[in-house]
Amino acid sequence: MKEKKKDNKDKLAGNGKQVQLKGIPAAPGIAIGTAHVFGTENVLPTSREITEAGIPAEISRFKDALAKTRKDILAIEKKISREMGVEHGKIFSAHLLVLEDSVLVKEVITRLSKKKKNIESVFAEVLDKYVGVLAEAKDEYLRDRIADITDVGKRILRNLTGIEERSMESLDEKSIIIAYDLSPSDTAMMHKGRVLGFATDIGGRTSHTAIMAKSLEIPAVVGLESITDAVKNGDRVILDGLHGVVIVNPSGKLVEKYEKEKKKYEALEKGLIEIRSLPSETLDGKKVGVAGNIELPEDVASVVSHGAEGIGLYRTEYFYMNRKDLPSEEEQFNAYKSVAQRIKPQSVVVRTLDLGGDKFLSQLDVPREMNPFLGWRAIRFCLARPDIFKSQLRAIMRASVYGNLKMMYPMISGVTEFRQANELLEDVKKELRKEGKPFNEDIEVGAMIEVPSAAITSNILAKEADFFSIGTNDLIQYSLAVDRVNEKIAYLYEPTHPAVLELVRMVIQNGHNEGIPVAMCGEMAGDISLTLILMGLGLDEFSTSPIAVPEIKKIVRSVNYFDAREIAEKALKFNTGREILEFSRAKLLEMVPDLAEDLA
C-alpha cells in the first residue's frame, strides 16, 4: 500500500510535461513549491482620434497622471525605507528621474500635437521607443534599467486608463512567483513569508530586482526567456537560485533529491553565518583578506552583513548612470563620505571612473568606436577629460578624512599613465590646501592590473604604486584575445589558462618584492574552485560579491597556507586550463568537502 501511494505521488508530480530551463542565478537558495503566474499582461491602451480643440485636455490629463504617479512612487519609497532601510528606498529615485525627464515629456506632447490621438496611445508609443533604445545597449547595467522605465510607464498608463495596479500583497499562500519581469516596486511589495522564490523571463545580475532579492534572501533566477510560457498557475516548480535552474512539473524523485539539496544548503548557510564574524586566516595563522565589491552606497549593508573585511572595489561609474546629467563634486563627496563612514575602520578602495567600452554616457557625446574595449576608456578617458576626472578626485580626497579611503586607477597600461594621473591628483591636493579643505595627505593610491602590459611591467609599477588590485575580467579578455560577451567564443574565456595564472603569479611576486599588497577584484576572485590556487600564489586579498564572502572565508579558515602553496606550485605544472581546474576542484573536494560537493 505504501509503495502504491509513492507511485501515485510520482505520477501526480509529473502529470504535466517536465521542463528544465537555465537562466541567470540572481539570489542563492533552493525553493520547491506551487507556481503563481504574476500579471504578465501589459497595459495596452486603445487608440482614438482627437480634435485640435481636445489637445489641451489631453495634456492636462497627462500632467495629472504624472503628478499621481509621483505621489504613488513617493509612498512606496517611504514604505520601503521604513521596512527595508533607506538604501533600498533610494532605488526609487531612478523612477522619479524618469518622471522628471523633460525630454520625454516634451516628446510626448509634441507627438500628441502631430498625431492627434489620445494621450494614452501616444505615451505608449514613446515608452516603447525608449525601451527599444535601451534594449539595444551592450551594457548589461543599462539594459537592466529597462525595468525602471517600464515600471514607471505602466504606472502612468494605469493612472491614465484607470486600470487597477497588480499587487503581491494579496498573496494568500506560499508560492513561487513566475513573471515576465518584476519591477522594483513589485519586489518591494513581496511578503517574505509567502514568496518562496521568483523566476522571470528577463533581467540580469545588476537589476534592482536581483539586488532586492538578495537583500530579502529570496531565491531568484532571472533571464529564463520563456518561463512564463512553460508554467501555469498551480504547477509544481523547483527553483535553484544557486545554479540558475528552474524545473517545471518535476518527478517525485527529482523533488526528493532537491529537498535533500535544500536541507544541505540551509545547513551550510547556517554554518557560514557563524563564520561571518570570524577572522579570515588559515589554520597556520596566515591572514588573507576577504573584502566586498559594491556599485552603489546602498550595497554597503550587504558587505557588512556577509562579514566582508572592508570594500575592495567601489565601482564609481554606476553613480554616473541612469541620470541625465553628470554628478556634481558635492554629490560624489556625499556618496563617498557615506560609504567611508559606514565601513570604518575598515578600508574602502574607490576605483576612479571606468567609463568607456560598453559604459559610455549619452550626455558626454562620445563618438562610436570600432573596438571600444581597446579604445578611449577608463584612465585614458579621464586623462583626456581632466574637468570630469578632477571633480571626482576632489570628491574622493575630501571624503578621505571621514574613514579609511584608498583610491586606484583602472586600465593602467604602464607607469606613464600612472604618473600622469598622479600629477592631476597633486594639482587637486594643491587646490584643496589653498581652499582650506581637509583631506588625507597620505591616502594610498594603487593601480588596477588588467592590461597585459601592466602585468608584465608590474615590477616597474610596484615601485610607485601603494598597492595592486588585479582586475581579472579584462586581464583574461585581453590576454587570451577573447571577447567575453561573444557567445561563439565564450568557451575560450578560461581563467585557469596557464598564461593567465602566470601573469597573476608575476604580479603578486613583483608587488611583494617591492613590499606592496596585491588584491584581486574580478570575477575570478569569487570562484571558489580557484581560491586554493590564488591563496597559494600569495594573493593578499580577495574582493568579491558580498554573497561569496562567507564561502571564501570558510576555505581560508579550513586549510594551512603551506598546503595552499604546494597546490599552487603543482597547478602551474599542468599544460592546460582544464587540467588545472580539475586538479583545483579535486583538492577543494578533499580539503573543504561540504563546499566542494555543491560545486561538483
N, C-alpha and C positions, 0 to 999 in steps of 0.2 A: 504493500500500500504506500509506503514511504517513497519507494522508487517511482511509482506512478505519479505521485504529486510532483516529484522533481522533474519528470519528463514533461508534465503539463506546464510547469513553470518555464522550462526551456522553450516550449512551443509558443507560450504566451509572449515571452520576451522577444522572440524572433518572428512574430506573426507578420510584421512588415519586413520589407527588404532591408537587410543590414547594409549601411553605407558608412564608409570611413572617409573623412575629409581632413586635409592638412592645411593649417593656417599658421599664423604668427603667434607664438606664446606671449601674451600681454601681461598676465599676472599668474604666478605659480599656484599650484594646488590641483586637486582632483575632485570633481563633483559628479555625482550619479543621481539622476532624478528625472522628473517629468518636464517636458518642454512646454514653455509658454511662448507662443509666437507673438511678438510685441509690435503692434502698429507699424507694419511695413509700408502702409499706404502713404502717398504724398498728398498734399493739399493741391488739387488741380482745379483752379477756378475756371468757370466758363467765360468765354469771350463775348462781349456785346458792343455794338456801336454806340457812341455818344455824340451829342451835338457840340458845336463850339461853345454854346452857352452853358453846357454841362461840365466843362473843364474845371472851372473854379471849385465846384462842389466835389469833384473827384480829388483835386489837390488837397482840399480840406479834409476829406476822409483819410487820405494818405498820411497827412500830418497828425491827425488824431490817432491813427494806428501806430505811428512811430512813438508818440507820447505814451500810449497804453503799453506798448512793448517795453519801453524803457522802464516803466513802473513795475512791470512783471519781472524783468531781469534784476532790478534792484532788490525786489522782495526775495528772489531766490538767492542772490548774493548774500543778503543779510542772514537768511536761514542757514546757508552752508557755512558762513563764517562763524556762526554761533555753535553749530553742531559738529563741524569738522575742522575748524580753525581758519584764521584769516587768510592763510596762504592759499587754501583751496577756494575761498570766496573770490580771490583775485582772478581766478580763471575767467570769471565772467566780465572782467574788464575788456577782454577781447571782443565780447559780444557787444558791449557798449560802443566800442570803436567802430563797429560795423554800422550801428545806428547813426553815429556822428560823421560818417563818411559823406562829405558834401558832394564829392564826385558822383557817388552812387545816386544820391537823392536828385541831383541835377539831371543825371541821365534819365531817370525815371520820368521826371516832369517834362523833359524835352521830348522823350518818346511818346508820352501821353498826348502832347500837343500835336505831334505829327500824325500819329496813328488814329487818334480819336476813338480809343477803345477804353473800356472800364479799367480802373487803376489796378485791380487785382491781376488781370491778364498781362498788363504792361509790366508790372513789377515782377511777375513770374518769369517773363522773358529776360529781363535784365539780370535777375538772380541766376538763371540758367547760364547766361553768358559768363558771369563772374566765376561760377563753379567750373565751367569748361576750361577757362584760362588756368585756374589752379590745378585742375586735373592733369594738365599737360606739363606742369612743373616737374623737373627732375629731382628737386629737393624733397625728401620724404617729409620734412617738417612742414614745408609749405603745402604739400598735398593734404597733410593731416589737418590743416586749418580749414579745409572744406567743411568740416563738421561745425565749426563756429558760424560760418556764413549761412550754411543750410539751416542750422538751428534757429538763428535769428530770423532768417527769411520765412520759415514756416510759422514762426510766432506772429510775424507781421501779417502774413496771409490769413492766419486764423482770426486775427483781430479785424481784418478787413471783411472776411466772409461770415464771421460769427460761428465757425466750426469749433466745437469744444476741444480743448487740449487733452491729449492722452496723458495718463499718469501711472506710475508704478506704485503709487501709494495704495492703490486699490487691490493689490495682490492679496489673496486671502489664504494662499497655501504656498509651501516651499516649492520653488520652481527653478529651472534653468532657463534663462531668458534667451530667446533667439530673435535676432533682428537684422535688418539690412544694415543699420547703423544705430548707434545710441549717441545722442547728443550729450554734452557735459551736464546739461540740466536733467536729462533722463537719468543719467548715472547718479547724479546728486540726490535724486528722489528715491533711490533704491532703499528698501528696508533690508538691512543686512541679515536679519533673522529669517527673511522669506526668500531672498535671492541666493541660490546655491552657487550660481556662476552665470556667465553670459558668453554668447558667441555671436559674432557679426560677420556679414559678408565683406565689409570694407574696414579700413583702419590700419594703423601701424603702431610701432612701439612708442613713438613720441606723441601720439594723440592724447588729448586731455582725458579722454575716456579711459585709456590704458593707465595713465598716471593716477586717476582717481580709483580705478580698480585695485591697483597695488596698495594705495592708501587704505582702502576698505578691507584689503586682504580677501578679496573675492576672486576665485579662479576665473581667468578670462582667456579666450582665444579670438583673435580678430583676423581680418583679411582672408576669410574662408571662401569668398567669392560666390558660393552657391548654397550656403547653409539654409537660407530661407526657402529654397526650392526643395530641399531634401527632408525638411521637418514640417510636421503639422502638430497642432495642439494635442497634448496628451501622449505623444511619442516618448518612449524611454530614451534617455541620452546619457552617454558618458562624455564628460568634458575633461580633457587632460591639459591643464594650463602649464605643465612642465615642458611638454614636448610639442604643444600646438596642434593637438589632435582632438577631433570630435567624432564619436561613433554613434550613429543613429540606429535605433532598434537592435541593440547588441544581443547576442545569445546569452543565455543564463550563465554559461561557463565564462564568458568574457566579463560579465558583470562581477562574478565571483572573483576573478583574477584582479580586476581593478579595485574591488573593495579591499583586498589584501594590500594592493599598492597604496591605496588611500591611507590605510592604517599605518603602514610603514612610513609614508611621507610625514604624517602627522606626528609620529613618534620621533622622527628625525628632526622635525621642526622644533619640537619641544626641547630636544637636546641642544639644538642650535641657539635657542633663546637663552639658555644658561651660558653659552659660550660668548654671547654678545658683550657681556660686561667684563670678560676676562682679557688679560693682555695677549697680544699676538706675538708669541715667542715659541721656539722649538723646545723639544724635551731637554736638549742640552744647553738651553739658555740663550740661543741666538734670537735677537729681536728682529722681526720682519714686519714692517708697517703694512697696514691694510686700510686704505682710505676710500672715500666715495667720490663718484663723479656727479656733477649737477649741471643742469642747464639754466635753472631759474631759482631765485631765492626761496621759493616755496618748497623746493626739493630738500632743503636742509633738514626738515623734520624726519624724512626717511633715512638720511645719513645717520642722524643721532639714534633713531630707534633700532637700527640694524647694527649698532656697535662699531661703526667706522671710526678710525682714529684720525679724524680730520677730513678735509676735502682736497683730493689730489689733482682735480681738474674741474675748474669752473669755466664752462663754455660760454663766454660772454656774448657771442654773436646772436644768440637767441633773444637777448634783450633788445636787439635792433629789429627783430622781425615782427610780423603781424601788426604793423603800425604804418602810418602814412608819413611819418617824419623821423628824423634821427633823434635819438635820446640826447638830452642836454647833459652837460657835465654834472649838474646838480642831481638829476635823476639817477645817473650812474653812481655818483658818490653815495647816495642814499641806499642804493641796492647793495653795493659792495660793503658799505658800513654795516648794514643789517646782517649780512652773512658773516662778516668778521666777528661781530658781537655775539651772535648766536652760537658760534662754534668754538670761541676762545675758551681755554688757552691753546686749543689745538689749531693747527695751521690751515690756511686756505691758499691754494695755488690758483691764481687767476690767470687764465690764458688770454692774452690780448686778442683783439679782433681777428677772427679767422673767416672772414668773408671771402667769397670767390669760389671757383669750382662750380658747385651747384647751390651756392648760398649767396647770390647777389641780391641786392635790394633794388626795387624798382625806382626809388627816389634818387638813386645815385647815377642813373643814366649811363650805365656801363655798356660798352659795345659787346656784341656776341663774339665769342672766340671759337676757333676750330677745335682747340684742345684746352678747355677751361681748367682742367685739373693740373695742366702743365703751364698755366698762364698767369694772369695778373690776379694773384690771390694772396691771402694771409699777410705775411710780413712784407711782401712785395707791394701789395695794395696800400698797406699802412705807411710805408716809407714814401710812396708816391703821393699820398694824401695826408700830410702831417697835420692839417687842420682837424681832421677826424681823429687821427691817432693821438695827438697831443691832448685832445679833450678827454679821451679815455685814460691816458697816462696821468693827467691831473686828478681825475676822479679816484683812480686806484691809490695814488700817493696820499691824497687827503684822507682816504679811508684807512690807510695803513696804521694810523695811530690808535685805531679802535679795536685792534686784535692782531693776530699773528698772520698778516698777509704776506704772501710771496707772489712773484709775477714771472711768467715765462712767455717767450715769443714763439709763435708757430711757424712751421715750414722754413726754418733756418737752413740754408744750403751751405753756409760756410761762415768763417769768422768775420768777414767783411760786413755782412748783413747784421750780425750780432753787434758789431761796433757801431754801425750807423744807427741802429735802434737805441743803443745806449747813449749816443750823442744827443738824440732827441729827448731822452729821459733826463739827461743833465740839464738841458735847456729848461725843461719843466721844473726841475728842482730849483734852478735859479729864480724862475718866475715866482714860485711859491714862497721862497725865502724873502724875496722883495716885497711880496704881498703880506708877509707875516702869517702865512697859513702853515700850521704844523704838519709834519709828515715824518715817517721813519727814515732817517738818513741811511740806515744800514739795511734797508729792505733787500732781501735776496732776489736775485734775478737769474732765471735759468733759461735753457734752450730746449725746445722740443726737438727730438731727433726722429724725424720722419721722412727724411730725404737721404738716399744712399750716400751722397757726397758728404753730408753732415756726419753720418755714422763712420765713414772711412777716415774723416779728418777730426774725429771726436777727441783725439789726443791734443789737437791744437785748441779746439773749442773749450776743452776741460780746464785750460789754463786761465780762461777768462769768465766762464760761467760759474755760478754758485751751485748749480745742480743741473741734472739732466732729467727729462721725462721722455720715455720712448713712446711715440705715437705709432703703434703697430698697424693701424688700419691703412695709413698711407705708405708706411715703410714697406709693407708687404706688396702693396699695389705697384709701387714704383720699382721695387727690387725685382719682381717677377714679371713686370710688364703685363699686368692683368687688371683690366677694368673690373672692379669688384661689384659693379651693378649690372654687368653684362651676363645674362643667364647662360649664354652659349659657352662662355669660358670660365664660369664660376668654379668648375672643378679644379682649375689651375691655381685658385687662390688658396694657398697652402701655408698656414702659419708654421708648420713643422718642417718646411723645406730647409734642408741643411744650410743654404745660403742665408736665409732669414735668421736662423739660430746663430750662425757665425757672426752676423752683424750685431745681434743683440749681445753676444759674448764680448765682442770687441768694444762696444760702447760701455758696457759695465766695467770692463778691465781698465779702459782708458780713464773713465771717471774716477775709479778707485785709486789709480796711480797718482792722480792729482788731488786726492783727498776729498772729492765731492760725491754726494749720494746720487744714486740712479734709481728712478722710479719708472713704472710703465703704466700708461693710462688708456691704451687702446683696448679693443675687444679681447685681444689675446690675454690680457691680464685677468679677465673674468672667466676664462676657460679652465675649469678645474682639472681637465685632463693634462694641462701643461704646467700646473702650479709647481710640482716637484722639480721639473727641469729648470724652471725660471728661478726658483729658490736656490737650486744647486749652482746656477751660474752666478749667484751673488746679488740678485736683484734686491734692493733695499726696501722697496715699497710697491705694493700692488694697489692700483687705484681703479675701481670698477663700479658697476651699477650697485647701489646700496643693497639690493636684494641678494647679490652674490657674496657680500662681505662675510656673513657667518660661515659659509662653506669654505671660503679661503682660510679664514681663521682656524677652522677645525682641522684642515690639512696641516697648517703650520704647527699647531699645537700637538699633532699626532706623530710627528717624526723628529728624528735627530738631523741637525744641519749637516753633520758629517755624511749621513746616508744620502741626503739630497745631493750633495756634491758628487758622490760616486755615481748616482743615477744620471746626472748631467754629463759627466765625463763619458759614460758608456753610450748615452744617447747620441753624442756628437760623432761617434764612430760609425753610425749607420749611414747608408748611402742614399736612402730615400725618406721623404716625409712620412709616407705610410708606415715604414718600419719604425720610425721614431715615435709616431703616435701610438702604434700598437704596444710598443715597449713601455711607454709612459703610462698608458692605461692599465697595463698588466701590473706595473709597480704600484699604482694607486689602489687597485683592487686588493693587492697584497697588504698594503700598509694602512689604508683607510677604507675597509670593505663596505661599510654601510653607505658611504657616499658613492663609491665606485659602482656598486650594484645598480644604482639608478642610472648612472652614466651609460652602463652597458646596455 
